[in-house]
């Protein structure tokens, strides 16, 4: 979520630039799925996405609660 936009954040063509950490992990997953071979993505793409959505949020919660990690790791998982 964009809290405030500085003038330099908006380009002349109207694009808004966001920090990758503000997007969360789902765009990264979608981007990675788009790189999968067509055979794998068309046949198993929805299953792969469903498995990530099932496993990753609870895994991130577990790591944050029970593991000692650097601050940059916490920011990357937001």
C-alpha positions as CSV (number, residue, x, y, z in Angstrom):
1,X,0.0,0.0,0.0
2,X,1.4,3.4,-1.0
3,X,1.1,5.7,2.0
4,X,2.5,8.8,0.3
5,X,3.9,9.5,-3.1
6,X,6.8,11.8,-3.6
7,X,7.0,13.7,-6.9
8,X,10.0,11.7,-8.0
9,X,8.0,8.5,-7.5
10,X,5.7,9.1,-10.4
11,X,7.4,9.1,-13.8
12,X,6.5,11.4,-16.7
13,X,4.5,8.6,-18.3
14,X,2.3,8.3,-15.2
15,X,3.8,5.0,-13.8
16,X,4.0,4.7,-10.1
17,X,7.1,2.9,-8.7
18,X,6.6,0.7,-5.7
19,X,9.2,-0.9,-3.4
20,X,9.2,-4.7,-4.0
21,X,8.8,-5.2,-0.2
22,X,5.4,-3.4,-0.3
23,X,4.1,-5.9,-2.9
24,X,4.5,-9.1,-0.8
25,X,5.3,-12.5,-2.1
26,X,2.4,-13.2,-4.4
27,X,3.6,-11.1,-7.4
28,X,7.0,-12.9,-7.1
29,X,5.2,-16.3,-7.2
30,X,3.1,-15.2,-10.2
31,X,6.2,-14.0,-12.0
32,X,8.0,-17.2,-11.3
33,X,5.0,-19.3,-12.5
34,X,5.0,-17.3,-15.7
35,X,8.6,-18.6,-16.4
36,X,7.6,-22.3,-16.1
37,X,7.5,-24.3,-19.3
38,X,4.1,-24.2,-21.0
39,X,3.5,-27.9,-20.4
40,X,4.1,-27.6,-16.7
41,X,2.3,-24.3,-16.3
42,X,-0.8,-25.2,-18.3
43,X,-1.2,-28.7,-16.7
44,X,-0.1,-27.9,-13.1
45,X,0.0,-24.1,-12.8
46,X,-3.2,-23.8,-10.7
47,X,-2.1,-26.6,-8.4
48,X,1.4,-25.0,-7.9
49,X,-0.3,-21.7,-7.0
50,X,-2.7,-23.4,-4.7
51,X,0.1,-25.2,-2.9
52,X,2.1,-22.0,-2.4
53,X,-1.0,-20.2,-1.1
54,X,-1.6,-23.1,1.3
55,X,1.9,-23.6,2.6
56,X,3.8,-20.2,2.3
57,X,1.7,-18.0,4.7
58,X,1.9,-20.5,7.6
59,X,5.6,-21.1,6.8
60,X,6.3,-17.3,7.0
61,X,4.3,-17.1,10.3
62,X,6.3,-20.0,11.7
63,X,9.6,-18.5,10.7
64,X,8.7,-15.1,12.2
65,X,7.5,-16.7,15.4
66,X,10.1,-19.4,16.1
67,X,13.2,-18.5,14.2
68,X,15.8,-15.8,14.6
69,X,16.2,-14.0,11.3
70,X,17.7,-10.7,10.1
71,X,15.5,-7.6,9.7
72,X,15.9,-7.6,5.9
73,X,14.3,-11.1,5.9
74,X,11.3,-9.8,7.7
75,X,10.9,-6.9,5.2
76,X,11.2,-9.2,2.2
77,X,8.4,-11.4,3.5
78,X,5.8,-8.6,4.0
